[in-house]
Amino acid sequence: MQDFRKLKVWERAAEFTGLIYAATASFPREESRGLTDHLRRAVVSIPTNIAEGCGRKGGADFVRFLHISMGSACEAECCLVLSRRLGFLDGAGCDRLLGQLVEIKRMLTGLIKSLRAAEN
């Protein structure tokens, strides 16, 4: 079992979650059960699936949970783009968040590749 808190990708994803909560605090109230909730759930899923995968017994399980994290990151990316299109986020702020999300996705990809190489 690995300590997920030592993984840089987990730390980045946890920090990103806080940024999304702050960014969505200004979303319209009527979106509290819509896009706000959806985006927040997607970003929370990124670090929580990394943590759950670390607690699994084997590398293949860990990789499976990293793939789930990647799916959640893609879902969050879509929500951010929609938030900009709907005028809930300004272009520059959204671009900064998207840039950080792309970096998290790169880190997830690197960890997946590393774990797969270790299995072979």
Biopython code that builds the backbone (N, CA, C, O; Angstrom):
import numpy as np
from Bio.PDB.StructureBuilder import StructureBuilder

atoms = [
    (1, "MET", "N", (0.845, -1.180, 0.000)),
    (1, "MET", "CA", (0.000, 0.000, 0.000)),
    (1, "MET", "C", (0.890, 1.243, 0.000)),
    (1, "MET", "O", (1.895, 1.307, 0.709)),
    (2, "GLN", "N", (0.508, 2.199, -0.790)),
    (2, "GLN", "CA", (1.273, 3.423, -0.986)),
    (2, "GLN", "C", (0.531, 4.591, -0.323)),
    (2, "GLN", "O", (-0.699, 4.600, -0.287)),
    (3, "ASP", "N", (1.267, 5.568, 0.198)),
    (3, "ASP", "CA", (0.645, 6.760, 0.792)),
    (3, "ASP", "C", (0.333, 7.746, -0.331)),
    (3, "ASP", "O", (1.241, 8.349, -0.904)),
    (4, "PHE", "N", (-0.941, 7.907, -0.640)),
    (4, "PHE", "CA", (-1.348, 8.774, -1.747)),
    (4, "PHE", "C", (-0.906, 10.213, -1.545)),
    (4, "PHE", "O", (-0.701, 10.932, -2.523)),
    (5, "ARG", "N", (-0.752, 10.654, -0.296)),
    (5, "ARG", "CA", (-0.369, 12.042, -0.023)),
    (5, "ARG", "C", (1.046, 12.367, -0.482)),
    (5, "ARG", "O", (1.420, 13.536, -0.579)),
    (6, "LYS", "N", (1.833, 11.330, -0.766)),
    (6, "LYS", "CA", (3.196, 11.540, -1.246)),
    (6, "LYS", "C", (3.263, 11.690, -2.768)),
    (6, "LYS", "O", (4.310, 12.034, -3.316)),
    (7, "LEU", "N", (2.158, 11.434, -3.439)),
    (7, "LEU", "CA", (2.131, 11.545, -4.900)),
    (7, "LEU", "C", (1.905, 12.995, -5.321)),
    (7, "LEU", "O", (0.957, 13.638, -4.869)),
    (8, "LYS", "N", (2.768, 13.500, -6.176)),
    (8, "LYS", "CA", (2.646, 14.885, -6.648)),
    (8, "LYS", "C", (1.338, 15.113, -7.395)),
    (8, "LYS", "O", (0.741, 16.184, -7.292)),
    (9, "VAL", "N", (0.899, 14.125, -8.136)),
    (9, "VAL", "CA", (-0.348, 14.271, -8.891)),
    (9, "VAL", "C", (-1.539, 14.382, -7.944)),
    (9, "VAL", "O", (-2.491, 15.113, -8.219)),
    (10, "TRP", "N", (-1.487, 13.658, -6.832)),
    (10, "TRP", "CA", (-2.574, 13.776, -5.859)),
    (10, "TRP", "C", (-2.564, 15.176, -5.258)),
    (10, "TRP", "O", (-3.615, 15.804, -5.132)),
    (11, "GLU", "N", (-1.395, 15.665, -4.891)),
    (11, "GLU", "CA", (-1.284, 17.010, -4.308)),
    (11, "GLU", "C", (-1.812, 18.064, -5.275)),
    (11, "GLU", "O", (-2.562, 18.956, -4.880)),
    (12, "ARG", "N", (-1.417, 17.959, -6.542)),
    (12, "ARG", "CA", (-1.886, 18.910, -7.559)),
    (12, "ARG", "C", (-3.398, 18.859, -7.704)),
    (12, "ARG", "O", (-4.058, 19.896, -7.780)),
    (13, "ALA", "N", (-3.943, 17.648, -7.743)),
    (13, "ALA", "CA", (-5.391, 17.473, -7.905)),
    (13, "ALA", "C", (-6.146, 18.013, -6.691)),
    (13, "ALA", "O", (-7.220, 18.596, -6.837)),
    (14, "ALA", "N", (-5.593, 17.824, -5.503)),
    (14, "ALA", "CA", (-6.231, 18.338, -4.287)),
    (14, "ALA", "C", (-6.220, 19.876, -4.290)),
    (14, "ALA", "O", (-7.217, 20.504, -3.935)),
    (15, "GLU", "N", (-5.111, 20.466, -4.683)),
    (15, "GLU", "CA", (-5.025, 21.930, -4.781)),
    (15, "GLU", "C", (-6.013, 22.452, -5.823)),
    (15, "GLU", "O", (-6.683, 23.462, -5.608)),
    (16, "PHE", "N", (-6.092, 21.757, -6.939)),
    (16, "PHE", "CA", (-6.993, 22.154, -8.013)),
    (16, "PHE", "C", (-8.455, 22.122, -7.556)),
    (16, "PHE", "O", (-9.259, 22.970, -7.944)),
    (17, "THR", "N", (-8.779, 21.139, -6.732)),
    (17, "THR", "CA", (-10.138, 21.037, -6.196)),
    (17, "THR", "C", (-10.495, 22.306, -5.429)),
    (17, "THR", "O", (-11.597, 22.835, -5.571)),
    (18, "GLY", "N", (-9.566, 22.788, -4.620)),
    (18, "GLY", "CA", (-9.802, 24.029, -3.884)),
    (18, "GLY", "C", (-10.004, 25.223, -4.804)),
    (18, "GLY", "O", (-10.841, 26.085, -4.537)),
    (19, "LEU", "N", (-9.237, 25.272, -5.888)),
    (19, "LEU", "CA", (-9.385, 26.366, -6.851)),
    (19, "LEU", "C", (-10.758, 26.331, -7.523)),
    (19, "LEU", "O", (-11.372, 27.373, -7.753)),
    (20, "ILE", "N", (-11.225, 25.142, -7.830)),
    (20, "ILE", "CA", (-12.538, 25.012, -8.474)),
    (20, "ILE", "C", (-13.651, 25.404, -7.510)),
    (20, "ILE", "O", (-14.610, 26.065, -7.907)),
    (21, "TYR", "N", (-13.532, 25.005, -6.257)),
    (21, "TYR", "CA", (-14.541, 25.413, -5.276)),
    (21, "TYR", "C", (-14.591, 26.933, -5.166)),
    (21, "TYR", "O", (-15.673, 27.514, -5.078)),
    (22, "ALA", "N", (-13.433, 27.577, -5.171)),
    (22, "ALA", "CA", (-13.390, 29.043, -5.097)),
    (22, "ALA", "C", (-13.983, 29.667, -6.357)),
    (22, "ALA", "O", (-14.735, 30.638, -6.276)),
    (23, "ALA", "N", (-13.646, 29.113, -7.518)),
    (23, "ALA", "CA", (-14.138, 29.668, -8.782)),
    (23, "ALA", "C", (-15.647, 29.512, -8.922)),
    (23, "ALA", "O", (-16.316, 30.394, -9.461)),
    (24, "THR", "N", (-16.180, 28.407, -8.447)),
    (24, "THR", "CA", (-17.614, 28.157, -8.609)),
    (24, "THR", "C", (-18.459, 28.865, -7.541)),
    (24, "THR", "O", (-19.687, 28.889, -7.635)),
    (25, "ALA", "N", (-17.817, 29.426, -6.552)),
    (25, "ALA", "CA", (-18.559, 30.144, -5.501)),
    (25, "ALA", "C", (-19.330, 31.336, -6.070)),
    (25, "ALA", "O", (-20.337, 31.761, -5.503)),
    (26, "SER", "N", (-18.851, 31.868, -7.194)),
    (26, "SER", "CA", (-19.514, 33.024, -7.806)),
    (26, "SER", "C", (-20.500, 32.630, -8.911)),
    (26, "SER", "O", (-21.101, 33.503, -9.538)),
    (27, "PHE", "N", (-20.671, 31.342, -9.154)),
    (27, "PHE", "CA", (-21.632, 30.898, -10.160)),
    (27, "PHE", "C", (-23.045, 31.286, -9.702)),
    (27, "PHE", "O", (-23.289, 31.426, -8.503)),
    (28, "PRO", "N", (-23.960, 31.456, -10.635)),
    (28, "PRO", "CA", (-25.339, 31.798, -10.252)),
    (28, "PRO", "C", (-25.935, 30.764, -9.296)),
    (28, "PRO", "O", (-25.665, 29.567, -9.394)),
    (29, "ARG", "N", (-26.741, 31.255, -8.387)),
    (29, "ARG", "CA", (-27.368, 30.390, -7.381)),
    (29, "ARG", "C", (-28.196, 29.266, -8.013)),
    (29, "ARG", "O", (-28.239, 28.152, -7.492)),
    (30, "GLU", "N", (-28.842, 29.563, -9.121)),
    (30, "GLU", "CA", (-29.670, 28.539, -9.762)),
    (30, "GLU", "C", (-28.841, 27.396, -10.352)),
    (30, "GLU", "O", (-29.394, 26.372, -10.753)),
    (31, "GLU", "N", (-27.537, 27.567, -10.407)),
    (31, "GLU", "CA", (-26.645, 26.512, -10.905)),
    (31, "GLU", "C", (-26.125, 25.628, -9.782)),
    (31, "GLU", "O", (-25.338, 24.715, -10.033)),
    (32, "SER", "N", (-26.551, 25.884, -8.543)),
    (32, "SER", "CA", (-26.014, 25.121, -7.421)),
    (32, "SER", "C", (-26.284, 23.625, -7.547)),
    (32, "SER", "O", (-25.507, 22.815, -7.042)),
    (33, "ARG", "N", (-27.355, 23.254, -8.201)),
    (33, "ARG", "CA", (-27.648, 21.829, -8.419)),
    (33, "ARG", "C", (-27.404, 21.430, -9.865)),
    (33, "ARG", "O", (-27.784, 20.338, -10.288)),
    (34, "GLY", "N", (-26.776, 22.305, -10.614)),
    (34, "GLY", "CA", (-26.481, 22.037, -12.020)),
    (34, "GLY", "C", (-24.987, 21.965, -12.258)),
    (34, "GLY", "O", (-24.298, 21.071, -11.766)),
    (35, "LEU", "N", (-24.510, 22.915, -13.014)),
    (35, "LEU", "CA", (-23.113, 22.910, -13.432)),
    (35, "LEU", "C", (-22.148, 23.037, -12.252)),
    (35, "LEU", "O", (-21.092, 22.405, -12.248)),
    (36, "THR", "N", (-22.495, 23.836, -11.268)),
    (36, "THR", "CA", (-21.624, 23.988, -10.097)),
    (36, "THR", "C", (-21.401, 22.641, -9.425)),
    (36, "THR", "O", (-20.264, 22.239, -9.180)),
    (37, "ASP", "N", (-22.481, 21.957, -9.134)),
    (37, "ASP", "CA", (-22.401, 20.666, -8.461)),
    (37, "ASP", "C", (-21.680, 19.639, -9.321)),
    (37, "ASP", "O", (-20.871, 18.858, -8.820)),
    (38, "HIS", "N", (-21.972, 19.642, -10.600)),
    (38, "HIS", "CA", (-21.356, 18.667, -11.510)),
    (38, "HIS", "C", (-19.842, 18.876, -11.582)),
    (38, "HIS", "O", (-19.074, 17.918, -11.501)),
    (39, "LEU", "N", (-19.423, 20.124, -11.733)),
    (39, "LEU", "CA", (-17.993, 20.434, -11.817)),
    (39, "LEU", "C", (-17.290, 20.082, -10.513)),
    (39, "LEU", "O", (-16.206, 19.499, -10.532)),
    (40, "ARG", "N", (-17.887, 20.424, -9.399)),
    (40, "ARG", "CA", (-17.271, 20.115, -8.111)),
    (40, "ARG", "C", (-17.140, 18.612, -7.892)),
    (40, "ARG", "O", (-16.105, 18.143, -7.419)),
    (41, "ARG", "N", (-18.169, 17.860, -8.229)),
    (41, "ARG", "CA", (-18.088, 16.402, -8.075)),
    (41, "ARG", "C", (-17.010, 15.811, -8.979)),
    (41, "ARG", "O", (-16.304, 14.884, -8.582)),
    (42, "ALA", "N", (-16.884, 16.340, -10.182)),
    (42, "ALA", "CA", (-15.865, 15.829, -11.111)),
    (42, "ALA", "C", (-14.457, 16.072, -10.568)),
    (42, "ALA", "O", (-13.612, 15.178, -10.615)),
    (43, "VAL", "N", (-14.200, 17.279, -10.053)),
    (43, "VAL", "CA", (-12.839, 17.543, -9.569)),
    (43, "VAL", "C", (-12.535, 16.812, -8.267)),
    (43, "VAL", "O", (-11.390, 16.422, -8.039)),
    (44, "VAL", "N", (-13.516, 16.621, -7.423)),
    (44, "VAL", "CA", (-13.294, 15.852, -6.189)),
    (44, "VAL", "C", (-12.957, 14.404, -6.533)),
    (44, "VAL", "O", (-12.182, 13.757, -5.828)),
    (45, "SER", "N", (-13.536, 13.906, -7.603)),
    (45, "SER", "CA", (-13.304, 12.533, -8.020)),
    (45, "SER", "C", (-11.858, 12.283, -8.464)),
    (45, "SER", "O", (-11.381, 11.150, -8.402)),
    (46, "ILE", "N", (-11.172, 13.313, -8.901)),
    (46, "ILE", "CA", (-9.790, 13.118, -9.378)),
    (46, "ILE", "C", (-8.881, 12.667, -8.225)),
    (46, "ILE", "O", (-8.313, 11.578, -8.307)),
    (47, "PRO", "N", (-8.721, 13.457, -7.160)),
    (47, "PRO", "CA", (-7.830, 13.000, -6.078)),
    (47, "PRO", "C", (-8.390, 11.820, -5.286)),
    (47, "PRO", "O", (-7.622, 11.004, -4.776)),
    (48, "THR", "N", (-9.719, 11.714, -5.173)),
    (48, "THR", "CA", (-10.254, 10.599, -4.382)),
    (48, "THR", "C", (-10.019, 9.259, -5.073)),
    (48, "THR", "O", (-9.785, 8.257, -4.397)),
    (49, "ASN", "N", (-10.076, 9.218, -6.384)),
    (49, "ASN", "CA", (-9.788, 7.968, -7.088)),
    (49, "ASN", "C", (-8.307, 7.630, -7.072)),
    (49, "ASN", "O", (-7.938, 6.456, -7.057)),
    (50, "ILE", "N", (-7.453, 8.650, -7.076)),
    (50, "ILE", "CA", (-6.019, 8.393, -6.910)),
    (50, "ILE", "C", (-5.789, 7.748, -5.541)),
    (50, "ILE", "O", (-5.067, 6.758, -5.425)),
    (51, "ALA", "N", (-6.408, 8.318, -4.514)),
    (51, "ALA", "CA", (-6.253, 7.785, -3.156)),
    (51, "ALA", "C", (-6.789, 6.361, -3.055)),
    (51, "ALA", "O", (-6.140, 5.494, -2.470)),
    (52, "GLU", "N", (-7.964, 6.116, -3.619)),
    (52, "GLU", "CA", (-8.534, 4.771, -3.551)),
    (52, "GLU", "C", (-7.656, 3.768, -4.276)),
    (52, "GLU", "O", (-7.461, 2.649, -3.800)),
    (53, "GLY", "N", (-7.125, 4.164, -5.424)),
    (53, "GLY", "CA", (-6.238, 3.266, -6.167)),
    (53, "GLY", "C", (-4.987, 2.910, -5.393)),
    (53, "GLY", "O", (-4.493, 1.786, -5.479)),
    (54, "CYS", "N", (-4.468, 3.875, -4.629)),
    (54, "CYS", "CA", (-3.291, 3.607, -3.803)),
    (54, "CYS", "C", (-3.579, 2.557, -2.738)),
    (54, "CYS", "O", (-2.687, 1.811, -2.334)),
    (55, "GLY", "N", (-4.798, 2.503, -2.300)),
    (55, "GLY", "CA", (-5.172, 1.554, -1.257)),
    (55, "GLY", "C", (-5.477, 0.164, -1.770)),
    (55, "GLY", "O", (-5.733, -0.745, -0.980)),
    (56, "ARG", "N", (-5.455, -0.014, -3.062)),
    (56, "ARG", "CA", (-5.741, -1.326, -3.640)),
    (56, "ARG", "C", (-4.499, -2.209, -3.590)),
    (56, "ARG", "O", (-3.384, -1.727, -3.393)),
    (57, "LYS", "N", (-4.712, -3.500, -3.771)),
    (57, "LYS", "CA", (-3.620, -4.446, -3.563)),
    (57, "LYS", "C", (-2.617, -4.545, -4.709)),
    (57, "LYS", "O", (-1.474, -4.949, -4.491)),
    (58, "GLY", "N", (-3.018, -4.188, -5.903)),
    (58, "GLY", "CA", (-2.101, -4.392, -7.005)),
    (58, "GLY", "C", (-2.003, -3.208, -7.952)),
    (58, "GLY", "O", (-2.838, -2.303, -7.934)),
    (59, "GLY", "N", (-0.979, -3.234, -8.767)),
    (59, "GLY", "CA", (-0.750, -2.161, -9.724)),
    (59, "GLY", "C", (-1.850, -2.032, -10.758)),
    (59, "GLY", "O", (-2.177, -0.926, -11.187)),
    (60, "ALA", "N", (-2.428, -3.166, -11.165)),
    (60, "ALA", "CA", (-3.498, -3.128, -12.166)),
    (60, "ALA", "C", (-4.724, -2.402, -11.614)),
    (60, "ALA", "O", (-5.372, -1.642, -12.333)),
    (61, "ASP", "N", (-5.041, -2.633, -10.348)),
    (61, "ASP", "CA", (-6.158, -1.920, -9.713)),
    (61, "ASP", "C", (-5.867, -0.428, -9.644)),
    (61, "ASP", "O", (-6.734, 0.401, -9.921)),
    (62, "PHE", "N", (-4.645, -0.101, -9.273)),
    (62, "PHE", "CA", (-4.252, 1.305, -9.182)),
    (62, "PHE", "C", (-4.411, 1.978, -10.540)),
    (62, "PHE", "O", (-4.951, 3.081, -10.626)),
    (63, "VAL", "N", (-3.953, 1.332, -11.582)),
    (63, "VAL", "CA", (-4.073, 1.881, -12.937)),
    (63, "VAL", "C", (-5.538, 2.090, -13.307)),
    (63, "VAL", "O", (-5.885, 3.094, -13.928)),
    (64, "ARG", "N", (-6.385, 1.161, -12.934)),
    (64, "ARG", "CA", (-7.812, 1.287, -13.226)),
    (64, "ARG", "C", (-8.386, 2.547, -12.564)),
    (64, "ARG", "O", (-9.163, 3.275, -13.183)),
    (65, "PHE", "N", (-8.010, 2.798, -11.327)),
    (65, "PHE", "CA", (-8.504, 3.991, -10.634)),
    (65, "PHE", "C", (-7.886, 5.273, -11.192)),
    (65, "PHE", "O", (-8.520, 6.327, -11.170)),
    (66, "LEU", "N", (-6.663, 5.189, -11.686)),
    (66, "LEU", "CA", (-6.064, 6.354, -12.346)),
    (66, "LEU", "C", (-6.812, 6.681, -13.628)),
    (66, "LEU", "O", (-6.970, 7.849, -13.981)),
    (67, "HIS", "N", (-7.272, 5.649, -14.323)),
    (67, "HIS", "CA", (-8.088, 5.880, -15.520)),
    (67, "HIS", "C", (-9.420, 6.535, -15.155)),
    (67, "HIS", "O", (-9.915, 7.388, -15.892)),
    (68, "ILE", "N", (-9.988, 6.146, -14.043)),
    (68, "ILE", "CA", (-11.220, 6.792, -13.585)),
    (68, "ILE", "C", (-10.943, 8.257, -13.268)),
    (68, "ILE", "O", (-11.753, 9.125, -13.596)),
    (69, "SER", "N", (-9.805, 8.539, -12.633)),
    (69, "SER", "CA", (-9.408, 9.930, -12.364)),
    (69, "SER", "C", (-9.271, 10.710, -13.663)),
    (69, "SER", "O", (-9.685, 11.866, -13.748)),
    (70, "MET", "N", (-8.694, 10.081, -14.665)),
    (70, "MET", "CA", (-8.530, 10.738, -15.966)),
    (70, "MET", "C", (-9.895, 11.053, -16.583)),
    (70, "MET", "O", (-10.092, 12.131, -17.144)),
    (71, "GLY", "N", (-10.818, 10.128, -16.479)),
    (71, "GLY", "CA", (-12.167, 10.381, -16.980)),
    (71, "GLY", "C", (-12.811, 11.555, -16.263)),
    (71, "GLY", "O", (-13.471, 12.384, -16.890)),
    (72, "SER", "N", (-12.624, 11.628, -14.959)),
    (72, "SER", "CA", (-13.164, 12.745, -14.186)),
    (72, "SER", "C", (-12.503, 14.060, -14.583)),
    (72, "SER", "O", (-13.156, 15.103, -14.615)),
    (73, "ALA", "N", (-11.212, 14.010, -14.883)),
    (73, "ALA", "CA", (-10.508, 15.214, -15.333)),
    (73, "ALA", "C", (-11.080, 15.694, -16.673)),
    (73, "ALA", "O", (-11.245, 16.896, -16.881)),
    (74, "CYS", "N", (-11.377, 14.771, -17.569)),
    (74, "CYS", "CA", (-11.981, 15.136, -18.854)),
    (74, "CYS", "C", (-13.379, 15.712, -18.654)),
    (74, "CYS", "O", (-13.772, 16.660, -19.334)),
    (75, "GLU", "N", (-14.119, 15.136, -17.725)),
    (75, "GLU", "CA", (-15.448, 15.640, -17.397)),
    (75, "GLU", "C", (-15.349, 17.070, -16.847)),
    (75, "GLU", "O", (-16.134, 17.939, -17.224)),
    (76, "ALA", "N", (-14.389, 17.304, -15.965)),
    (76, "ALA", "CA", (-14.178, 18.645, -15.408)),
    (76, "ALA", "C", (-13.780, 19.629, -16.503)),
    (76, "ALA", "O", (-14.217, 20.780, -16.498)),
    (77, "GLU", "N", (-12.960, 19.181, -17.431)),
    (77, "GLU", "CA", (-12.549, 20.033, -18.543)),
    (77, "GLU", "C", (-13.763, 20.485, -19.350)),
    (77, "GLU", "O", (-13.887, 21.661, -19.692)),
    (78, "CYS", "N", (-14.647, 19.552, -19.649)),
    (78, "CYS", "CA", (-15.868, 19.884, -20.378)),
    (78, "CYS", "C", (-16.702, 20.901, -19.595)),
    (78, "CYS", "O", (-17.199, 21.871, -20.168)),
    (79, "CYS", "N", (-16.852, 20.682, -18.298)),
    (79, "CYS", "CA", (-17.629, 21.610, -17.456)),
    (79, "CYS", "C", (-17.015, 23.002, -17.437)),
    (79, "CYS", "O", (-17.737, 24.000, -17.430)),
    (80, "LEU", "N", (-15.689, 23.076, -17.429)),
    (80, "LEU", "CA", (-15.031, 24.386, -17.456)),
    (80, "LEU", "C", (-15.300, 25.111, -18.770)),
    (80, "LEU", "O", (-15.587, 26.308, -18.780)),
    (81, "VAL", "N", (-15.207, 24.384, -19.869)),
    (81, "VAL", "CA", (-15.486, 24.980, -21.182)),
    (81, "VAL", "C", (-16.928, 25.480, -21.242)),
    (81, "VAL", "O", (-17.191, 26.579, -21.731)),
    (82, "LEU", "N", (-17.856, 24.670, -20.746)),
    (82, "LEU", "CA", (-19.260, 25.089, -20.724)),
    (82, "LEU", "C", (-19.460, 26.298, -19.821)),
    (82, "LEU", "O", (-20.245, 27.190, -20.143)),
    (83, "SER", "N", (-18.757, 26.333, -18.698)),
    (83, "SER", "CA", (-18.862, 27.466, -17.779)),
    (83, "SER", "C", (-18.416, 28.762, -18.444)),
    (83, "SER", "O", (-19.011, 29.817, -18.224)),
    (84, "ARG", "N", (-17.367, 28.678, -19.258)),
    (84, "ARG", "CA", (-16.920, 29.864, -19.988)),
    (84, "ARG", "C", (-17.960, 30.251, -21.038)),
    (84, "ARG", "O", (-18.297, 31.427, -21.170)),
    (85, "ARG", "N", (-18.467, 29.274, -21.780)),
    (85, "ARG", "CA", (-19.470, 29.571, -22.816)),
    (85, "ARG", "C", (-20.734, 30.202, -22.244)),
    (85, "ARG", "O", (-21.374, 31.034, -22.888)),
    (86, "LEU", "N", (-21.081, 29.795, -21.030)),
    (86, "LEU", "CA", (-22.277, 30.332, -20.388)),
    (86, "LEU", "C", (-22.016, 31.644, -19.663)),
    (86, "LEU", "O", (-22.938, 32.251, -19.116)),
    (87, "GLY", "N", (-20.766, 32.080, -19.657)),
    (87, "GLY", "CA", (-20.424, 33.353, -19.034)),
    (87, "GLY", "C", (-20.206, 33.292, -17.535)),
    (87, "GLY", "O", (-20.173, 34.332, -16.878)),
    (88, "PHE", "N", (-20.058, 32.098, -16.979)),
    (88, "PHE", "CA", (-19.832, 31.961, -15.542)),
    (88, "PHE", "C", (-18.367, 32.169, -15.180)),
    (88, "PHE", "O", (-18.052, 32.538, -14.049)),
    (89, "LEU", "N", (-17.475, 31.934, -16.132)),
    (89, "LEU", "CA", (-16.039, 32.141, -15.945)),
    (89, "LEU", "C", (-15.529, 33.041, -17.056)),
    (89, "LEU", "O", (-15.958, 32.923, -18.204)),
    (90, "ASP", "N", (-14.616, 33.938, -16.720)),
    (90, "ASP", "CA", (-14.012, 34.769, -17.762)),
    (90, "ASP", "C", (-12.952, 33.949, -18.494)),
    (90, "ASP", "O", (-12.464, 32.941, -17.985)),
    (91, "GLY", "N", (-12.613, 34.397, -19.681)),
    (91, "GLY", "CA", (-11.695, 33.647, -20.538)),
    (91, "GLY", "C", (-10.340, 33.388, -19.917)),
    (91, "GLY", "O", (-9.847, 32.262, -19.964)),
    (92, "ALA", "N", (-9.724, 34.414, -19.332)),
    (92, "ALA", "CA", (-8.385, 34.262, -18.757)),
    (92, "ALA", "C", (-8.406, 33.331, -17.547)),
    (92, "ALA", "O", (-7.530, 32.478, -17.402)),
    (93, "GLY", "N", (-9.391, 33.489, -16.691)),
    (93, "GLY", "CA", (-9.499, 32.623, -15.514)),
    (93, "GLY", "C", (-9.733, 31.178, -15.904)),
    (93, "GLY", "O", (-9.144, 30.263, -15.328)),
    (94, "CYS", "N", (-10.586, 30.984, -16.874)),
    (94, "CYS", "CA", (-10.869, 29.632, -17.352)),
    (94, "CYS", "C", (-9.623, 29.022, -17.984)),
    (94, "CYS", "O", (-9.325, 27.848, -17.764)),
    (95, "ASP", "N", (-8.904, 29.804, -18.760)),
    (95, "ASP", "CA", (-7.677, 29.297, -19.392)),
    (95, "ASP", "C", (-6.647, 28.856, -18.361)),
    (95, "ASP", "O", (-5.975, 27.841, -18.548)),
    (96, "ARG", "N", (-6.518, 29.618, -17.268)),
    (96, "ARG", "CA", (-5.585, 29.233, -16.201)),
    (96, "ARG", "C", (-6.002, 27.891, -15.586)),
    (96, "ARG", "O", (-5.167, 27.013, -15.370)),
    (97, "LEU", "N", (-7.280, 27.748, -15.310)),
    (97, "LEU", "CA", (-7.767, 26.495, -14.738)),
    (97, "LEU", "C", (-7.582, 25.330, -15.713)),
    (97, "LEU", "O", (-7.170, 24.240, -15.317)),
    (98, "LEU", "N", (-7.888, 25.570, -16.981)),
    (98, "LEU", "CA", (-7.707, 24.513, -17.982)),
    (98, "LEU", "C", (-6.243, 24.120, -18.108)),
    (98, "LEU", "O", (-5.931, 22.941, -18.274)),
    (99, "GLY", "N", (-5.342, 25.093, -18.031)),
    (99, "GLY", "CA", (-3.907, 24.797, -18.097)),
    (99, "GLY", "C", (-3.465, 23.909, -16.942)),
    (99, "GLY", "O", (-2.673, 22.986, -17.131)),
    (100, "GLN", "N", (-3.971, 24.184, -15.758)),
    (100, "GLN", "CA", (-3.639, 23.357, -14.600)),
    (100, "GLN", "C", (-4.228, 21.957, -14.740)),
    (100, "GLN", "O", (-3.606, 20.969, -14.351)),
    (101, "LEU", "N", (-5.417, 21.886, -15.293)),
    (101, "LEU", "CA", (-6.052, 20.587, -15.491)),
    (101, "LEU", "C", (-5.296, 19.752, -16.523)),
    (101, "LEU", "O", (-5.157, 18.540, -16.359)),
    (102, "VAL", "N", (-4.814, 20.389, -17.574)),
    (102, "VAL", "CA", (-4.011, 19.676, -18.578)),
    (102, "VAL", "C", (-2.752, 19.109, -17.932)),
    (102, "VAL", "O", (-2.343, 17.991, -18.245)),
    (103, "GLU", "N", (-2.138, 19.873, -17.035)),
    (103, "GLU", "CA", (-0.943, 19.398, -16.342)),
    (103, "GLU", "C", (-1.266, 18.183, -15.468)),
    (103, "GLU", "O", (-0.487, 17.231, -15.419)),
    (104, "ILE", "N", (-2.392, 18.211, -14.789)),
    (104, "ILE", "CA", (-2.810, 17.059, -13.975)),
    (104, "ILE", "C", (-3.019, 15.837, -14.869)),
    (104, "ILE", "O", (-2.619, 14.729, -14.512)),
    (105, "LYS", "N", (-3.639, 16.035, -16.017)),
    (105, "LYS", "CA", (-3.860, 14.926, -16.950)),
    (105, "LYS", "C", (-2.532, 14.357, -17.446)),
    (105, "LYS", "O", (-2.399, 13.143, -17.602)),
    (106, "ARG", "N", (-1.558, 15.217, -17.693)),
    (106, "ARG", "CA", (-0.223, 14.750, -18.116)),
    (106, "ARG", "C", (0.418, 13.920, -17.005)),
    (106, "ARG", "O", (1.024, 12.881, -17.265)),
    (107, "MET", "N", (0.279, 14.388, -15.774)),
    (107, "MET", "CA", (0.855, 13.665, -14.641)),
    (107, "MET", "C", (0.182, 12.299, -14.467)),
    (107, "MET", "O", (0.853, 11.305, -14.189)),
    (108, "LEU", "N", (-1.126, 12.252, -14.627)),
    (108, "LEU", "CA", (-1.838, 10.972, -14.554)),
    (108, "LEU", "C", (-1.350, 10.021, -15.634)),
    (108, "LEU", "O", (-1.110, 8.843, -15.373)),
    (109, "THR", "N", (-1.203, 10.538, -16.851)),
    (109, "THR", "CA", (-0.714, 9.718, -17.962)),
    (109, "THR", "C", (0.674, 9.175, -17.661)),
    (109, "THR", "O", (0.948, 8.000, -17.906)),
    (110, "GLY", "N", (1.546, 10.014, -17.135)),
    (110, "GLY", "CA", (2.899, 9.577, -16.792)),
    (110, "GLY", "C", (2.903, 8.498, -15.722)),
    (110, "GLY", "O", (3.662, 7.533, -15.815)),
    (111, "LEU", "N", (2.063, 8.651, -14.709)),
    (111, "LEU", "CA", (1.992, 7.651, -13.649)),
    (111, "LEU", "C", (1.435, 6.331, -14.181)),
    (111, "LEU", "O", (1.915, 5.258, -13.816)),
    (112, "ILE", "N", (0.438, 6.412, -15.031)),
    (112, "ILE", "CA", (-0.125, 5.197, -15.638)),
    (112, "ILE", "C", (0.953, 4.465, -16.438)),
    (112, "ILE", "O", (1.107, 3.250, -16.310)),
    (113, "LYS", "N", (1.689, 5.196, -17.252)),
    (113, "LYS", "CA", (2.754, 4.581, -18.063)),
    (113, "LYS", "C", (3.816, 3.955, -17.179)),
    (113, "LYS", "O", (4.306, 2.862, -17.462)),
    (114, "SER", "N", (4.170, 4.649, -16.110)),
    (114, "SER", "CA", (5.187, 4.146, -15.187)),
    (114, "SER", "C", (4.737, 2.845, -14.508)),
    (114, "SER", "O", (5.516, 1.898, -14.392)),
    (115, "LEU", "N", (3.495, 2.808, -14.069)),
    (115, "LEU", "CA", (2.980, 1.600, -13.414)),
    (115, "LEU", "C", (2.877, 0.441, -14.385)),
    (115, "LEU", "O", (3.164, -0.702, -14.027)),
    (116, "ARG", "N", (2.470, 0.727, -15.607)),
    (116, "ARG", "CA", (2.381, -0.340, -16.626)),
    (116, "ARG", "C", (3.750, -0.910, -16.955)),
    (116, "ARG", "O", (3.902, -2.119, -17.128)),
    (117, "ALA", "N", (4.757, -0.024, -17.041)),
    (117, "ALA", "CA", (6.118, -0.478, -17.331)),
    (117, "ALA", "C", (6.653, -1.346, -16.207)),
    (117, "ALA", "O", (7.384, -2.303, -16.460)),
    (118, "ALA", "N", (6.298, -1.024, -14.966)),
    (118, "ALA", "CA", (6.752, -1.798, -13.817)),
    (118, "ALA", "C", (6.111, -3.182, -13.789)),
    (118, "ALA", "O", (6.699, -4.125, -13.260)),
    (119, "GLU", "N", (4.918, -3.309, -14.351)),
    (119, "GLU", "CA", (4.241, -4.607, -14.391)),
    (119, "GLU", "C", (4.874, -5.550, -15.395)),
    (119, "GLU", "O", (4.804, -6.769, -15.239)),
    (120, "ASN", "N", (5.492, -4.989, -16.428)),
    (120, "ASN", "CA", (6.084, -5.821, -17.499)),
    (120, "ASN", "C", (7.475, -6.218, -17.222)),
    (120, "ASN", "O", (8.091, -6.914, -18.030)),
]
sb = StructureBuilder()
sb.init_structure("model")
sb.init_model(0)
sb.init_chain("A")
sb.init_seg("    ")
for serial, (resi, resn, name, xyz) in enumerate(atoms, 1):
    if name == "N":
        sb.init_residue(resn, " ", resi, " ")
    sb.init_atom(name, np.array(xyz, "f"), 0.0, 1.0, " ", f" {name:<3s}", serial, name[0])
structure = sb.get_structure()
